[in-house]
Amino acid sequence: MSKVIAITGAARGIGLATARALKARGAAVVIGDIDEAAVKEAGESLGVAAFPLDVTARESFEAFLANAEDAAGPLDVLVNNAGIMPIGPVTDESDADARRCLDINVHGVMLGTKLALGRMLPRGRGHVINVASVAGVLPTPGLALYNASKSAVVAFTEAARLEVQGKGVHVSAVLPTFTNTDLIAGTRSPKGMRNCEPEEIAAAVADLIARPRPQAVVPKALGRQIRFGALLPDRLRQAVSRRYGLDTLFLDYDPEARKAYDARIRSAP
């Protein structure tokens, strides 16, 4: 895979796993993250270029893409991975949390997509991959803020894809299920279900780059279940949700176990 690929939010979790997987496939990878110390350490461990990046600030994002192209060449792929996940009752979510969640998860993706397309469209080639979530299509109690942000990413990605189709540029979304990263600290897995590992999401991103298409749900079988579930009446959908414990998963959690993560996502850039 001889492509130049930039990844946001890549100091840890899915972003870091994706960087590792794509580098192993021969790509020239550049990573960015708001945690300057962590992204520098990750870059050194992987042997890739790493730069600080605040996805909510145009100047920072423009500098990141410029640095990426200076370091590795014209950008072929941007993976908009940076995101945060506040959880809990909707009435307990602060206005600050709401604004920050939407600023990072939605505006950050929109900004990155616009800036990358500005570079790719004149060249007639390129691919933007936005990491959304199954939460974007499965509203869940205790996850209203995150649901809203990822629903926006799903819709924005599809509209952008339709706008640029036929111009040599692709725009795709990846929708992972619960994945073992800091985002789910202090929560439990749905009953009878296995969480994905970051490496599985990374593999899906690599497959999308190799074979561009509008959307990839991880795991693939869950995509079929979601489509089938959408046909069920509301009462039955809620019964299924209770069966897997999804109705309380993000309401009954361990705040102490999430303390470090919550502090990090609420810290100022």
C-alpha positions as CSV (number, residue, x, y, z in Angstrom):
1,M,0.0,0.0,0.0
2,S,2.1,2.9,-1.3
3,K,-0.1,5.7,0.0
4,V,0.4,8.7,2.2
5,I,-2.1,8.5,5.1
6,A,-2.8,11.0,7.9
7,I,-4.7,9.9,11.0
8,T,-6.2,12.1,13.7
9,G,-6.5,11.1,17.3
10,A,-3.8,8.6,16.8
11,A,-1.8,8.7,20.1
12,R,-3.8,5.7,21.4
13,G,-6.7,3.4,20.8
14,I,-8.2,2.9,17.3
15,G,-6.1,5.7,15.8
16,L,-2.8,4.1,17.0
17,A,-3.9,0.6,16.0
18,T,-4.8,2.0,12.5
19,A,-1.4,3.7,12.1
20,R,0.4,0.5,13.1
21,A,-1.7,-1.6,10.7
22,L,-1.3,0.7,7.7
23,K,2.4,1.2,8.2
24,A,2.8,-2.6,8.3
25,R,1.1,-2.6,4.9
26,G,3.7,-0.2,3.5
27,A,1.9,3.1,3.8
28,A,3.7,6.3,4.7
29,V,1.8,7.2,7.8
30,V,1.6,10.5,9.6
31,I,-0.3,10.8,13.0
32,G,-1.7,13.7,14.9
33,D,-3.3,14.2,18.4
34,I,-4.1,16.9,20.8
35,D,-1.9,15.2,23.4
36,E,1.4,16.4,22.2
37,A,3.6,14.2,24.5
38,A,1.6,11.1,23.8
39,V,1.6,11.5,20.0
40,K,5.3,12.2,19.9
41,E,5.9,9.0,21.9
42,A,3.6,7.1,19.6
43,G,5.3,8.4,16.5
44,E,8.7,7.4,17.9
45,S,7.5,3.9,18.8
46,L,6.0,3.4,15.3
47,G,8.8,5.2,13.4
48,V,6.3,7.6,11.7
49,A,6.0,11.4,11.6
50,A,3.9,12.8,14.4
51,F,2.5,16.3,15.0
52,P,0.3,18.0,17.6
53,L,-3.3,18.6,16.3
54,D,-6.4,20.2,17.7
55,V,-9.1,19.1,15.2
56,T,-11.4,21.9,16.4
57,A,-9.1,24.7,15.2
58,R,-8.7,25.4,11.4
59,E,-5.2,26.8,11.8
60,S,-4.1,23.7,13.7
61,F,-5.7,21.3,11.2
62,E,-4.2,23.1,8.2
63,A,-0.8,23.0,9.8
64,F,-1.1,19.3,10.4
65,L,-2.0,18.5,6.8
66,A,0.8,20.8,5.6
67,N,3.3,19.1,7.9
68,A,2.0,15.7,6.8
69,E,2.6,16.5,3.1
70,D,6.0,18.0,3.8
71,A,7.0,14.9,5.7
72,A,5.5,12.2,3.4
73,G,4.2,13.7,0.2
74,P,0.8,14.5,-1.3
75,L,-2.0,13.2,0.9
76,D,-3.8,10.1,-0.4
77,V,-6.0,9.3,2.7
78,L,-7.2,11.2,5.7
79,V,-8.6,9.1,8.6
80,N,-10.7,11.4,10.8
81,N,-10.6,9.3,14.0
82,A,-10.4,11.8,16.8
83,G,-13.4,11.7,19.1
84,I,-14.6,11.7,22.7
85,M,-17.5,9.9,24.4
86,P,-19.1,11.5,27.5
87,I,-21.8,9.1,29.0
88,G,-24.5,9.3,31.6
89,P,-28.1,10.6,31.9
90,V,-28.9,13.4,29.5
91,T,-30.0,15.7,32.3
92,D,-26.5,15.4,33.9
93,E,-24.6,16.3,30.8
94,S,-23.1,19.8,31.1
95,D,-23.4,22.4,28.4
96,A,-19.6,22.4,28.3
97,D,-19.5,18.6,27.6
98,A,-22.2,19.0,24.9
99,R,-20.3,21.7,23.1
100,R,-16.9,19.9,23.4
101,C,-18.4,16.6,22.2
102,L,-20.0,18.2,19.1
103,D,-16.9,20.4,18.5
104,I,-14.5,17.4,18.4
105,N,-16.8,14.7,17.0
106,V,-18.7,16.7,14.5
107,H,-16.9,19.9,13.7
108,G,-13.5,18.2,13.8
109,V,-14.7,15.7,11.2
110,M,-16.3,18.3,9.0
111,L,-13.2,20.5,9.2
112,G,-10.8,17.7,8.4
113,T,-13.0,16.5,5.5
114,K,-13.3,20.0,4.0
115,L,-9.6,20.7,4.3
116,A,-8.6,17.3,2.9
117,L,-11.0,17.5,0.0
118,G,-9.6,21.0,-0.8
119,R,-6.2,19.2,-1.4
120,M,-7.6,16.1,-3.1
121,L,-10.2,17.4,-5.5
122,P,-7.8,19.4,-7.7
123,R,-5.6,16.3,-8.0
124,G,-8.6,14.1,-8.9
125,R,-7.7,11.5,-6.3
126,G,-7.9,10.8,-2.6
127,H,-10.0,9.2,0.2
128,V,-11.4,10.6,3.4
129,I,-12.5,8.0,6.0
130,N,-14.5,9.2,8.9
131,V,-14.7,7.0,12.0
132,A,-18.3,7.2,13.2
133,S,-19.9,4.5,15.4
134,V,-22.9,2.1,15.5
135,A,-24.0,4.7,18.1
136,G,-24.8,6.8,15.1
137,V,-27.6,4.5,14.0
138,L,-28.5,2.9,17.4
139,P,-29.8,5.5,19.9
140,T,-29.0,4.3,23.5
141,P,-29.9,5.5,26.9
142,G,-27.0,7.3,28.6
143,L,-25.4,8.0,25.3
144,A,-27.6,10.7,23.9
145,L,-24.7,13.2,23.4
146,Y,-22.5,10.7,21.6
147,N,-25.4,9.3,19.6
148,A,-26.2,12.8,18.3
149,S,-22.6,13.5,17.3
150,K,-22.1,10.2,15.5
151,S,-25.4,10.4,13.8
152,A,-24.2,13.7,12.4
153,V,-21.0,12.1,11.2
154,V,-22.9,9.3,9.4
155,A,-25.2,11.8,7.6
156,F,-22.4,14.3,6.8
157,T,-20.2,11.6,5.4
158,E,-22.9,10.2,3.1
159,A,-23.8,13.7,1.9
160,A,-20.1,14.6,1.2
161,R,-19.6,11.2,-0.6
162,L,-22.5,11.9,-2.9
163,E,-21.3,15.4,-3.6
164,V,-17.8,14.3,-4.8
165,Q,-18.6,11.0,-6.4
166,G,-17.3,10.8,-10.0
167,K,-14.5,13.2,-9.2
168,G,-11.9,10.5,-8.3
169,V,-12.3,11.1,-4.6
170,H,-14.0,8.8,-2.1
171,V,-15.6,9.6,1.3
172,S,-16.4,6.7,3.6
173,A,-17.6,6.0,7.1
174,V,-16.5,3.3,9.5
175,L,-19.0,2.3,12.2
176,P,-17.4,0.3,15.0
177,T,-19.3,-1.3,17.8
178,F,-18.1,-1.3,21.4
179,T,-14.3,-1.4,21.2
180,N,-11.8,-2.0,24.0
181,T,-10.4,1.5,24.3
182,D,-10.5,4.3,27.0
183,L,-13.9,5.4,25.6
184,I,-15.6,2.5,27.3
185,A,-13.8,2.7,30.6
186,G,-16.0,1.8,33.6
187,T,-18.7,0.2,31.4
188,R,-19.6,-3.4,30.8
189,S,-20.1,-5.3,27.6
190,P,-23.6,-6.0,26.3
191,K,-24.8,-9.4,27.5
192,G,-23.6,-12.2,25.3
193,M,-21.6,-9.9,23.1
194,R,-17.9,-9.5,22.6
195,N,-16.2,-6.1,22.3
196,C,-14.1,-5.5,19.3
197,E,-10.4,-4.8,19.6
198,P,-8.8,-1.7,18.0
199,E,-7.0,-3.9,15.5
200,E,-10.3,-5.1,14.1
201,I,-11.3,-1.5,13.3
202,A,-7.9,-0.8,11.9
203,A,-8.3,-3.8,9.5
204,A,-11.7,-2.4,8.4
205,V,-10.1,0.9,7.6
206,A,-7.3,-0.8,5.6
207,D,-9.9,-2.8,3.7
208,L,-11.9,0.4,2.9
209,I,-8.7,2.0,1.5
210,A,-8.0,-1.0,-0.6
211,R,-11.7,-1.3,-1.8
212,P,-13.5,2.0,-1.4
213,R,-17.2,1.9,-0.5
214,P,-19.6,4.1,1.3
215,Q,-19.7,2.5,4.7
216,A,-18.3,-0.4,6.8
217,V,-19.8,-1.7,10.1
218,V,-17.5,-3.6,12.4
219,P,-18.2,-6.4,12.9
220,K,-19.7,-6.9,9.5
221,A,-22.5,-9.2,10.9
222,L,-23.7,-6.4,13.1
223,G,-24.5,-4.3,10.0
224,R,-27.0,-6.9,8.9
225,Q,-28.6,-7.0,12.4
226,I,-28.9,-3.2,12.4
227,R,-30.7,-3.2,9.1
228,F,-33.0,-6.0,10.2
229,G,-33.7,-4.3,13.5
230,A,-34.8,-1.1,11.8
231,L,-37.7,-3.0,10.4
232,L,-39.0,-4.1,13.8
233,P,-41.7,-2.2,15.7
234,D,-40.5,0.0,18.6
235,R,-41.8,-2.2,21.3
236,L,-39.8,-5.2,20.0
237,R,-36.6,-3.1,19.5
238,Q,-36.8,-2.0,23.1
239,A,-37.3,-5.6,24.2
240,V,-34.1,-6.6,22.3
241,S,-32.3,-3.7,23.9
242,R,-33.3,-4.9,27.4
243,R,-32.3,-8.4,26.5
244,Y,-28.7,-7.3,25.9
245,G,-28.7,-4.8,28.7
246,L,-28.3,-1.8,26.4
247,D,-31.0,0.1,28.2
248,T,-28.7,0.5,31.3
249,L,-25.2,0.0,29.9
250,F,-24.3,3.7,29.9
251,L,-26.4,4.7,32.9
252,D,-25.2,2.1,35.4
253,Y,-21.4,2.4,35.1
254,D,-18.4,2.9,37.4
255,P,-17.6,6.7,37.6
256,E,-14.4,6.1,39.4
257,A,-13.1,3.9,36.6
258,R,-13.9,6.7,34.1
259,K,-12.4,9.5,36.2
260,A,-9.1,9.6,34.3
261,Y,-10.8,9.5,30.9
262,D,-13.3,12.1,31.8
263,A,-10.6,14.4,33.1
264,R,-8.6,14.0,29.9
265,I,-11.5,14.7,27.5
266,R,-12.6,17.8,29.5
267,S,-9.1,19.3,29.6
268,A,-8.6,22.5,27.5
269,P,-6.6,22.2,24.3
